[in-house]
Amino acid sequence: MLVRGVRVRVRHVGVPLALGALVATAGCNTSLPVVSGEAGDTAQSPSPTVPDAALQFSLKDAQTPVKPDEALKVAVQGGELVSVRLIGPDKKPLGGKIVDGMWQVAPDTRLVPDASYTWRASAKNSAGKVTQEERSFTTIKPKVTATYRVTPDGATVGVGMPVMVTFDSAVKTPQMRADVEKRLSIKVTPAQKGSWGWLDERQLMWRPDSYWKPGTKINVNAPLTGVQTGDGKWIAENKGATFDIAKRSRVSTVDLANHVMTVRENGKKVASYPISAGKATDEWETRSGTKIITEKHADYVMDAGTLGVGEDDPNYYRTEVKYAMRVTNTGEFLHAAPWSVWAQGRRNVSHGCVNMSTAAAGEMFRASIIGDVIEFTGSARKMKPGDGMSVWLFDAKEWRERSAVASS
């Protein structure tokens, strides 16, 4: 039958009631007198009819699509629940349990957007008669399907690389960001203290309190299907990542005031290179702060146009360089600069990059991997969140305070 647009199938499994009247034996034509209203009556009154158990679904109208975070419930009137199963598009039952006579979907359950579901429930009345119902519904189709990525994945990286969950558009509200964060899990081997934190509305990262221990293995689970990230925006997939930390810790220090870079592996000094960094101007001074290598290119074209400098500007340049290692989103690299060898170790003359000799840059390039740490000191111009992989601009306490769950 059809009830308010919901496809409903009802089936009763009956337990026979005792008959209240005597039945004549086959082949016997003798009837017994019935005397009403006096003691010794031989007739029995019919047993009262027990009403069927009535299932009550929190969803009344299948014509209206359901939000993926709907708190679905099933109750019963005049009986008790026997079973409830909610089957999703993967044909597997979703989590839920009966508490105080009511079935509720598990609190952390999220439905797949733009998908079909079937609800099957049964209940019995006090006489043991079973009522079964089935209902079907669909979930809303997002105006925008929110997308994201989890990185790094399948790589071996340096001790400075955080776990990154990056959305292609903003996760709009603090509650939405908390909902995302609560659903993430991370396994770190060996265990290390750390925290999730939001760098901005698009970037959620997990970092240890200090640099990773060499050889660490990380597994990230991001089951975000059905999570809302904005008005009409829902996530429709689950993702994850696994990666390893290199078996050595490589941390370099660039002293911008003294024009030298010192490289240490596992705390031991392994190299020192003269460098020339950005000119001491508002536009070109190299930023102080802890950065990590995020890209490596054996050959790379440096084009000031990517920074908004026009070709008619005297500061415009377009130069092909070797051994380029990016350390900020704002265009700072370490790279070979044979034209400035005269200034390396003496003066800062670049447009913000760290200039090295071709031999030194090649040696640094071959020994470095994505995620290696470069600590810059000696500049009045400070790196800001968003200038690059900025998680190490905060101490451990400050980073924990950027968690949406901690502040929710």
MIMI-576904 format. One line per 10 residues: for each residue x, y, z of N, C-alpha, C, CB. Coordinates in steps of 0.1 Angstrom, whole numbers. Last residue first. Glycine has a CB too. Layout:
X/Y/Z/X/Y/Z/X/Y/Z/X/Y/Z  ...
//
This chain:
355/237/198/341/236/197/333/233/210/337/225/187  382/237/201/375/250/203/360/249/202/380/260/193  390/211/196/394/217/208/386/230/211/408/220/208  380/209/170/374/201/180/377/207/194/378/187/179  397/225/155/383/229/156/375/221/166/376/226/142  429/234/165/420/223/163/405/228/164/422/212/173  446/254/173/440/255/160/431/244/156/451/257/149  457/245/196/446/255/197/440/258/184/451/268/203  478/230/188/466/223/193/454/233/194/469/218/207  496/251/181/490/243/170/478/235/175/500/233/165
503/261/206/496/270/196/489/262/185/506/280/190  516/239/216/504/244/223/496/252/213/508/251/235  539/236/198/529/225/200/516/230/206/535/214/208  542/267/180/547/257/189/536/247/191/552/263/203  542/275/145/535/275/158/542/265/167/520/271/156  554/272/121/555/286/127/548/286/141/547/296/118  550/248/111/561/249/121/563/263/125/574/243/115  530/250/92/527/243/105/538/246/116/525/228/103  531/260/66/534/269/78/531/263/91/525/281/77  543/259/38/539/248/47/542/253/61/547/235/44
535/293/30/541/280/26/535/269/36/556/280/27  520/314/36/531/316/28/537/304/23/541/325/35  502/305/55/497/306/41/508/309/31/487/316/40  514/324/81/506/313/77/500/315/63/494/310/87  545/341/71/531/341/77/524/328/73/523/354/72  578/350/79/569/341/72/556/341/79/575/327/70  590/383/84/586/370/89/576/363/80/579/372/103  617/402/80/605/399/73/601/385/77/606/400/57  642/404/91/631/411/97/617/408/91/633/426/97  662/375/93/655/385/85/644/391/93/649/378/72
675/355/107/682/367/104/676/377/95/695/363/97  667/321/95/669/331/105/676/344/100/677/326/117  650/293/85/656/306/81/656/315/92/647/312/69  653/259/81/650/269/91/657/282/87/654/265/105  640/234/63/649/245/62/645/256/71/650/250/46  635/198/63/633/211/69/644/221/66/632/209/85  620/178/38/631/181/46/629/196/51/645/180/38  598/174/21/596/173/35/608/176/44/591/160/39  615/158/-5/603/166/-1/600/163/14/590/162/-10  650/156/1/637/150/-4/626/160/1/635/136/2
685/159/-8/673/163/-2/661/156/-7/671/178/-3  708/153/-22/707/147/-9/694/150/-2/718/153/0  705/166/-47/706/151/-47/704/145/-33/719/147/-52  705/193/-38/694/187/-45/694/172/-44/694/192/-60  731/197/-28/719/198/-19/707/191/-25/716/213/-16  746/193/-51/748/184/-40/736/184/-30/761/188/-32  736/214/-67/735/200/-71/736/190/-60/745/197/-82  744/236/-51/730/234/-53/727/219/-58/724/244/-63  772/234/-53/766/233/-40/751/229/-42/767/246/-32  776/237/-81/780/225/-74/773/223/-61/795/225/-72
765/262/-86/759/251/-92/763/238/-85/763/250/-107  760/281/-55/768/277/-67/762/265/-73/783/275/-63  728/296/-48/740/288/-44/748/285/-57/735/274/-38  703/317/-34/713/315/-45/725/306/-40/718/328/-52  672/316/-24/685/313/-19/694/309/-30/685/302/-7  650/343/-35/654/329/-34/668/328/-28/655/324/-49  646/371/-36/640/363/-25/644/349/-24/625/363/-27  661/380/-57/647/385/-56/639/376/-46/640/384/-70  695/386/-43/685/379/-51/671/386/-50/684/364/-47  715/395/-27/713/403/-40/701/397/-48/725/403/-48
733/398/1/720/393/-3/716/402/-16/709/394/8  768/390/3/757/399/2/744/392/-2/761/411/-7  786/368/10/789/382/13/777/391/13/799/387/2  779/343/2/787/343/14/790/358/18/800/336/12  777/353/-31/774/343/-21/784/342/-10/774/329/-28  786/371/-49/779/377/-37/777/366/-27/766/383/-41  797/356/-70/806/367/-64/799/372/-51/807/378/-74  776/340/-78/787/334/-70/795/345/-63/796/325/-78  756/348/-94/757/355/-82/768/349/-72/744/356/-74  755/331/-117/757/346/-119/759/354/-106/745/351/-126
748/306/-108/762/309/-111/765/324/-113/766/301/-123  727/294/-89/728/308/-94/742/311/-97/721/319/-85  705/268/-80/718/272/-85/717/286/-92/723/262/-96  682/274/-52/686/270/-66/700/274/-70/676/275/-76  654/274/-32/668/272/-32/672/268/-46/673/262/-21  627/298/-35/634/285/-38/648/285/-33/633/282/-54  597/314/-31/611/313/-26/615/298/-29/611/316/-11  570/319/-39/581/319/-49/595/318/-44/580/331/-57  551/315/-21/553/329/-26/565/330/-35/554/338/-14  550/291/-9/541/293/-20/543/307/-27/527/292/-15
584/280/-3/572/288/0/563/288/-12/576/302/4  604/263/-13/602/263/1/590/272/6/615/267/8  616/243/-40/606/253/-35/605/251/-20/592/251/-42  645/240/-56/638/234/-45/629/244/-38/648/228/-34  662/234/-86/653/243/-79/645/235/-68/643/250/-88  684/228/-104/684/223/-90/675/232/-81/698/223/-84  688/257/-125/690/243/-122/689/240/-107/704/237/-127  667/280/-144/677/276/-133/678/261/-132/674/283/-120  660/305/-166/660/291/-164/671/287/-154/661/283/-177  642/335/-160/655/328/-161/653/313/-158/664/334/-150
630/365/-163/626/352/-167/638/344/-170/616/352/-179  620/394/-145/630/385/-149/623/372/-154/641/382/-138  615/428/-136/610/416/-142/622/407/-146/601/420/-155  622/452/-125/625/441/-117/620/427/-123/618/442/-104  613/471/-143/627/469/-143/631/457/-134/635/481/-138  584/461/-162/590/465/-149/605/462/-149/582/457/-137  573/450/-184/579/464/-185/585/469/-172/569/473/-190  562/427/-175/575/426/-184/581/439/-186/571/420/-197  552/429/-141/550/430/-155/563/430/-163/542/443/-158  547/407/-115/556/417/-120/555/417/-136/571/414/-116
532/387/-103/525/399/-107/534/410/-112/518/404/-95  546/364/-101/544/372/-88/537/385/-91/558/374/-82  548/354/-126/539/346/-117/537/354/-103/545/333/-114  567/371/-136/553/373/-140/543/366/-131/550/370/-154  591/361/-131/586/371/-122/571/375/-125/594/384/-122  600/329/-134/593/339/-141/586/349/-131/582/334/-151  622/304/-137/618/314/-128/613/326/-136/630/319/-119  620/272/-148/620/286/-153/614/295/-142/611/287/-166  641/245/-140/629/252/-137/631/267/-142/627/253/-122  653/212/-135/654/224/-144/641/231/-141/656/221/-159
648/196/-114/662/196/-119/664/208/-128/665/183/-127  628/204/-87/629/204/-102/644/205/-106/621/216/-108  607/197/-60/621/196/-65/620/196/-81/628/184/-60  587/210/-33/589/207/-47/604/206/-50/582/217/-57  589/216/-6/577/210/-11/577/206/-26/566/220/-9  609/217/22/609/216/7/597/209/3/622/207/3  597/240/47/601/227/43/601/226/27/591/216/48  606/264/72/600/260/59/604/246/56/604/270/48  604/287/98/607/273/94/599/269/82/604/264/107  617/321/92/607/311/96/611/297/92/593/314/90
620/350/72/624/342/83/613/332/87/629/350/95  620/356/37/613/355/49/620/346/59/599/350/47  640/379/19/637/365/21/631/364/35/649/356/20  630/408/2/637/402/14/631/388/17/635/412/27  615/420/-18/624/409/-21/631/403/-9/634/413/-31  598/441/-11/593/432/-20/602/419/-21/593/438/-34  612/457/8/599/452/11/594/440/2/588/463/11  646/446/8/636/455/4/623/449/8/636/458/-12  674/434/8/666/439/20/657/450/16/676/444/30  672/406/-15/676/420/-11/668/425/0/675/429/-24
675/371/-6/668/383/-11/673/396/-6/654/382/-8  708/356/-5/694/356/-4/688/369/-9/689/353/10  735/335/-11/730/349/-12/715/348/-13/736/356/-25  758/314/7/745/317/-1/744/332/-2/733/310/6  780/287/12/778/301/12/766/304/3/791/309/6  773/258/31/774/264/18/772/279/19/763/258/9  782/227/47/780/242/49/782/248/35/790/248/60  773/195/61/777/204/50/775/218/54/769/201/37  768/181/83/773/173/72/777/182/60/763/163/67  764/179/118/767/188/107/774/180/95/776/199/111
740/159/133/754/161/130/756/169/117/761/147/128  712/154/136/719/163/145/733/166/142/718/158/158  706/139/114/705/133/127/713/141/137/710/119/126  724/162/95/716/150/95/717/143/108/721/141/83  724/196/86/727/186/97/718/174/94/724/192/111  739/224/70/731/212/69/735/202/80/732/206/55  738/258/68/744/247/74/734/235/74/748/251/89  745/286/47/735/275/51/743/263/56/727/271/38  750/321/50/755/307/50/744/298/53/767/306/61  748/349/56/749/344/42/755/330/41/758/353/34
743/362/79/757/358/77/759/351/64/762/350/88  716/366/77/725/378/81/739/375/77/723/381/95  705/342/72/704/352/61/713/364/64/689/357/60  712/311/75/715/323/83/716/334/73/729/322/91  694/283/73/699/294/65/700/306/73/690/296/53  698/250/82/696/263/88/702/273/78/702/265/102  682/218/78/692/228/74/688/242/80/693/229/59  679/185/86/674/198/90/685/208/86/670/199/105  670/153/83/678/163/76/672/177/78/679/160/61  670/122/97/665/136/99/674/146/93/663/139/114
664/91/80/673/101/85/666/115/87/686/103/76  645/76/69/653/70/80/664/79/86/659/57/76  615/94/62/628/89/59/636/84/71/636/100/52  582/82/69/593/93/71/606/87/69/592/99/86  556/72/47/567/69/56/576/81/57/576/57/51  520/69/44/534/73/39/544/70/50/534/88/35  487/66/32/498/60/40/511/66/35/498/45/39  454/78/33/467/79/28/477/71/37/472/94/26  420/83/22/430/80/32/443/81/25/427/66/38  384/89/18/398/88/13/407/84/25/402/101/6
351/86/5/360/85/16/374/84/10/357/72/25  326/109/-9/336/99/-9/345/98/3/345/100/-22  311/132/-9/305/120/-14/315/109/-16/298/123/-28  302/161/10/313/152/5/306/139/1/324/150/16  282/189/0/284/176/8/295/168/1/270/168/8  266/220/0/279/213/-3/280/201/6/291/222/-2  245/236/8/243/228/-4/256/220/-8/239/236/-15  268/256/24/254/256/20/252/248/7/249/270/17  294/232/35/289/246/32/274/245/27/297/252/20  300/207/41/311/216/42/306/231/38/322/212/33
288/177/56/285/189/49/297/199/51/272/195/55  295/143/49/297/154/57/295/167/49/312/154/63  292/121/32/280/126/39/282/137/48/274/115/46  324/108/37/312/107/29/300/112/38/309/93/24  348/106/51/341/119/51/328/119/43/350/130/47  371/90/65/358/86/60/348/98/60/353/74/68  402/89/63/394/101/62/380/97/57/400/112/54  431/78/79/417/74/75/408/86/75/412/62/83  465/72/75/454/82/77/441/77/71/458/96/71  495/62/89/483/57/82/471/67/85/480/42/85
530/63/89/517/70/91/506/64/83/519/85/89  561/55/105/550/51/95/537/57/99/549/35/94  594/68/109/580/67/113/571/63/101/575/80/119  620/72/103/615/58/101/600/57/106/623/49/109  627/97/127/631/90/114/625/76/114/646/90/113  600/114/141/611/105/144/614/98/130/608/95/155  590/147/131/588/133/131/601/125/135/583/128/118  595/176/152/597/169/139/595/154/141/610/172/133  570/179/178/583/182/172/584/174/159/595/180/182  543/170/179/547/182/186/561/187/182/548/179/201
533/162/145/537/159/158/542/172/165/549/149/158  503/173/128/518/173/129/521/169/143/524/187/126  478/174/104/483/168/117/498/168/117/477/153/118  456/199/90/469/192/91/471/186/104/480/201/87  434/213/67/435/207/80/448/198/80/422/198/83  425/240/48/436/231/51/437/226/65/450/238/47  405/258/45/406/247/35/416/237/39/410/253/22  406/278/63/393/271/62/394/260/52/383/281/57  439/271/77/429/281/72/416/273/70/433/288/59  450/252/93/459/264/89/450/275/83/469/259/78
438/235/120/434/241/107/443/253/104/419/246/107  451/205/133/449/219/134/446/224/120/462/226/139  457/176/153/451/182/141/450/197/144/438/176/138  488/168/170/475/173/170/471/177/156/474/185/179  509/146/191/507/156/180/492/160/180/511/151/167  533/122/201/522/132/205/521/142/194/526/139/218  537/91/185/542/104/189/531/113/192/551/109/177  544/56/181/535/66/186/543/79/189/527/62/198  565/46/153/561/46/167/552/58/171/573/45/176  533/51/139/542/41/144/557/44/142/539/27/138
501/64/140/515/68/139/524/57/146/518/82/146  471/68/125/479/58/133/494/61/130/476/43/129  442/88/127/456/86/122/463/76/132/464/100/123  410/98/115/419/91/125/433/89/118/412/77/128  382/120/113/395/116/109/402/108/120/404/128/105  359/130/124/358/117/117/371/112/112/349/119/105  365/154/136/361/143/144/361/130/137/347/145/150  369/171/113/380/167/121/377/155/130/385/178/130  342/175/104/353/169/95/364/163/104/359/179/86  332/188/126/326/175/121/335/168/112/312/178/114
347/211/127/348/202/138/342/188/134/340/207/151  338/223/104/352/219/105/354/209/116/361/232/107  312/228/111/315/219/100/329/214/100/312/226/86  316/246/132/310/233/135/312/223/123/295/235/137  328/268/119/335/260/129/329/247/132/336/268/142  319/266/83/317/270/97/326/263/107/302/268/101  330/258/56/325/272/60/324/275/75/312/273/54  357/250/41/347/243/50/342/255/59/354/231/59  363/262/8/363/264/22/353/255/29/360/278/25  375/238/-17/368/250/-13/367/251/2/354/251/-20
390/216/-18/391/225/-29/383/238/-27/386/218/-42  409/208/11/396/209/4/398/219/-7/385/213/14  433/186/24/431/199/17/418/198/9/443/202/7  450/174/48/437/172/43/433/185/37/426/166/53  482/162/54/474/174/49/461/168/43/482/181/39  507/157/78/496/151/71/487/163/67/488/141/81  538/175/73/526/171/80/517/163/72/519/184/85  573/171/71/561/170/63/549/166/72/562/160/51  598/170/84/589/182/85/576/181/79/596/194/81  613/148/77/607/149/91/599/161/93/619/148/101
605/138/43/613/143/54/606/145/66/620/156/50  590/108/29/592/122/30/601/126/42/579/130/31  579/85/6/588/87/17/592/101/18/601/77/16  544/79/-3/558/85/-5/566/83/8/557/99/-9  517/74/-2/526/64/-9/540/69/-11/520/61/-22  509/107/1/503/93/0/513/85/-8/489/93/-7  508/136/22/513/128/11/507/114/11/529/128/12  472/141/16/486/139/12/495/141/24/489/150/1  440/138/4/448/135/16/463/133/11/443/123/24  416/161/-9/427/151/-11/435/150/3/436/156/-22
382/168/-19/393/170/-10/404/159/-14/390/169/5  350/183/-27/361/174/-30/373/178/-21/365/174/-45  315/184/-26/328/189/-20/339/179/-23/326/192/-5  293/191/-50/299/179/-43/313/184/-39/300/167/-53  266/213/-48/281/212/-50/286/199/-43/289/225/-46  241/205/-43/243/216/-52/257/216/-57/239/230/-47  236/170/-38/242/183/-35/242/193/-46/257/180/-31  206/154/-35/217/156/-44/223/170/-42/211/155/-59  196/137/-5/196/149/-14/208/148/-23/197/161/-5  185/102/-7/192/113/-1/193/125/-11/206/109/5
154/84/-8/167/88/-14/173/100/-6/165/93/-28  138/54/4/139/68/3/152/71/-4/139/75/17  114/29/14/125/33/6/126/48/5/124/27/-9  104/5/38/103/19/32/115/22/24/100/29/43  85/-21/51/97/-17/43/94/-4/37/100/-28/32  74/-40/79/73/-29/70/86/-26/63/67/-16/77  56/-64/98/68/-61/91/65/-49/81/74/-73/83  45/-77/128/42/-68/117/55/-64/111/34/-55/122  35/-107/145/45/-98/139/41/-90/128/57/-107/135  20/-115/175/18/-113/161/28/-103/156/3/-108/159
22/-118/202/32/-125/194/30/-123/179/33/-139/197  5/-104/218/1/-118/215/11/-125/206/-13/-117/208  16/-79/219/17/-88/231/13/-102/229/9/-82/242  32/-76/187/24/-72/198/24/-82/209/9/-70/193  64/-69/171/54/-78/175/45/-72/187/60/-92/179  81/-57/142/77/-55/156/66/-66/159/72/-41/159  106/-48/118/96/-57/123/93/-55/137/99/-72/120  118/-31/89/116/-32/103/105/-41/106/113/-18/109  140/-17/65/131/-29/68/130/-30/84/137/-42/62  147/7/42/145/5/56/136/-7/58/139/17/63
170/16/17/158/8/20/158/5/35/157/-5/12  181/43/-4/182/35/8/169/27/10/185/43/21  201/58/-29/188/52/-25/191/43/-13/182/44/-36  217/91/-32/217/76/-32/204/71/-27/229/71/-23  228/117/-27/222/113/-40/222/98/-42/230/120/-52  253/110/-3/245/119/-10/240/113/-23/252/133/-13  252/84/21/258/89/8/249/98/1/261/76/-1  250/93/56/245/87/44/252/92/31/229/88/42  268/87/84/265/97/74/261/89/62/277/107/71  270/80/119/266/75/106/263/87/96/255/66/106
275/85/145/285/90/136/282/86/121/299/85/140  253/74/159/255/88/159/265/93/148/259/93/172  234/49/142/246/52/150/249/67/148/258/43/145  198/52/144/211/50/136/223/55/144/210/58/122  178/36/167/184/49/163/197/45/155/188/58/175  148/22/179/160/21/171/165/34/166/158/11/159  135/20/212/135/28/199/149/25/192/134/43/202  136/7/236/125/4/227/125/12/214/112/7/234  160/16/247/147/20/253/135/18/244/147/34/259  175/12/217/177/17/230/164/22/236/187/29/230
189/-6/191/176/-4/198/180/0/213/167/-16/198  212/8/167/208/-1/178/195/3/184/219/-2/188  234/8/138/223/13/146/219/3/157/210/16/137  250/10/107/250/8/121/238/14/128/263/13/127  236/-4/76/243/7/84/241/4/99/237/20/80  242/-33/56/234/-26/66/242/-15/73/228/-36/76  249/-31/21/253/-34/34/245/-27/45/269/-32/36  246/-22/-5/238/-34/-1/242/-39/13/240/-45/-11  255/2/-11/265/-9/-12/259/-22/-8/277/-5/-4  234/19/-6/237/16/-20/247/5/-22/241/28/-27
221/4/25/225/15/16/228/10/2/237/21/22  195/-4/47/204/-9/37/208/2/27/198/-21/29  188/-10/79/188/1/70/199/-2/60/191/15/77  167/-29/99/179/-29/90/177/-18/80/180/-43/83  155/-40/130/155/-29/120/168/-30/112/155/-15/128  134/-62/149/146/-59/142/144/-47/133/150/-71/133  114/-59/169/121/-72/168/134/-69/160/113/-82/160  100/-37/192/107/-39/180/114/-52/181/118/-28/178  67/-43/207/82/-41/208/88/-44/195/87/-50/219  36/-25/211/44/-37/209/59/-34/212/42/-43/195
23/-1/208/15/-13/210/23/-25/207/3/-13/202  44/14/185/33/16/194/25/3/195/24/28/189  79/20/180/67/11/178/56/15/189/71/-4/179  104/37/159/97/34/172/85/24/169/93/46/180  134/46/145/122/38/143/117/34/157/125/25/135  153/73/130/148/66/142/136/57/138/144/75/153  181/93/119/170/84/116/166/75/128/173/75/105  191/122/116/191/113/127/179/104/126/191/121/141  209/130/86/196/129/93/197/119/104/185/124/83  230/137/71/233/136/85/220/135/93/240/148/90
221/138/44/230/127/48/233/126/63/243/129/41  186/145/42/200/150/44/209/138/48/200/162/54  164/131/18/169/131/32/183/137/32/168/117/39  138/143/-4/151/137/-1/156/140/13/161/141/-12  104/137/-2/114/147/1/127/140/4/109/155/14  89/115/-7/91/124/-18/101/135/-15/77/131/-21  86/101/16/97/97/8/99/106/-4/95/82/3  78/112/47/75/115/33/87/111/24/72/130/31  86/105/72/72/103/69/70/104/54/64/113/76  109/91/93/108/96/79/93/94/75/118/90/70
108/77/116/110/92/117/108/99/104/123/95/123  82/53/117/94/58/112/95/73/113/96/53/97  66/30/136/66/45/134/80/49/130/62/53/147  44/3/136/58/8/134/57/23/131/65/0/123  22/-11/158/23/-1/148/37/5/147/13/10/150  10/-44/164/20/-34/167/22/-24/155/34/-41/170  -26/-48/163/-13/-50/157/-3/-40/162/-13/-50/142  -45/-54/193/-42/-46/181/-28/-50/176/-42/-31/184  -61/-84/201/-50/-76/204/-46/-68/192/-38/-85/209  -95/-90/210/-85/-89/199/-74/-80/203/-92/-84/186
-104/-111/237/-103/-98/232/-93/-98/221/-100/-87/242  -121/-142/231/-109/-135/236/-109/-121/230/-96/-143/234  -157/-146/236/-145/-146/227/-134/-138/234/-149/-139/214  -168/-165/265/-168/-153/257/-156/-152/248/-168/-141/267  -182/-199/263/-171/-190/267/-171/-177/258/-157/-197/265  -210/-218/276/-203/-211/266/-192/-202/271/-214/-202/258  -221/-230/299/-211/-238/292/-204/-230/281/-217/-250/287  -230/-216/330/-230/-215/315/-219/-223/309/-228/-200/311  -230/-217/357/-230/-230/350/-231/-229/335/-241/-239/355  -253/-191/363/-242/-199/367/-242/-212/360/-241/-201/383
-266/-173/335/-267/-180/348/-255/-188/351/-280/-189/347  -264/-161/310/-267/-152/322/-268/-160/335/-279/-145/319  -277/-186/288/-270/-173/291/-274/-167/304/-272/-163/279  -271/-218/278/-280/-210/287/-272/-198/291/-284/-218/300  -273/-238/251/-265/-228/257/-275/-219/266/-258/-219/246  -272/-274/245/-279/-261/248/-270/-251/254/-291/-264/257  -255/-289/219/-256/-287/233/-263/-274/235/-242/-287/240  -265/-312/193/-261/-299/197/-263/-297/212/-268/-287/190  -257/-339/172/-263/-335/185/-257/-322/189/-260/-346/196  -246/-350/150/-256/-340/148/-263/-336/161/-267/-346/139
-214/-358/139/-223/-358/151/-234/-347/149/-215/-356/164  -196/-356/119/-204/-368/119/-214/-369/131/-195/-380/119  -171/-338/137/-176/-342/124/-184/-355/126/-164/-344/115  -182/-321/166/-174/-331/161/-180/-336/147/-173/-343/170  -186/-286/168/-192/-299/168/-183/-309/161/-205/-299/160  -168/-265/190/-170/-269/176/-175/-283/176/-157/-268/168  -174/-238/213/-172/-253/210/-175/-256/196/-181/-261/219  -156/-208/212/-168/-216/211/-165/-230/208/-177/-210/200  -132/-194/210/-140/-192/222/-153/-200/222/-144/-178/225  -100/-204/201/-114/-202/197/-122/-202/210/-118/-213/188
-70/-186/205/-78/-197/209/-93/-194/206/-77/-200/225  -52/-173/176/-59/-171/189/-68/-183/192/-67/-158/189  -22/-180/159/-36/-182/161/-41/-179/175/-40/-196/156  -1/-154/150/-1/-165/159/-16/-168/162/7/-162/172  9/-142/117/0/-143/128/3/-155/137/-14/-145/123  26/-117/103/28/-132/106/20/-135/118/44/-135/107  19/-94/79/16/-99/92/19/-114/93/1/-96/96  34/-68/61/31/-82/62/29/-86/76/43/-90/55  36/-41/40/32/-45/53/29/-60/52/20/-37/59  55/-17/24/50/-31/23/48/-36/37/61/-40/16
54/14/10/53/7/22/48/-7/19/43/13/32  67/43/-1/65/29/-5/65/20/7/75/25/-16  52/73/5/62/64/9/58/50/5/64/64/25  30/89/0/42/89/-10/53/80/-6/47/103/-11  12/84/21/18/97/19/31/96/11/22/103/33  15/51/15/11/60/26/19/73/24/14/54/40  3/24/-3/11/37/-4/6/46/7/9/43/-18  8/-12/0/0/0/0/9/12/0/-10/0/12
//
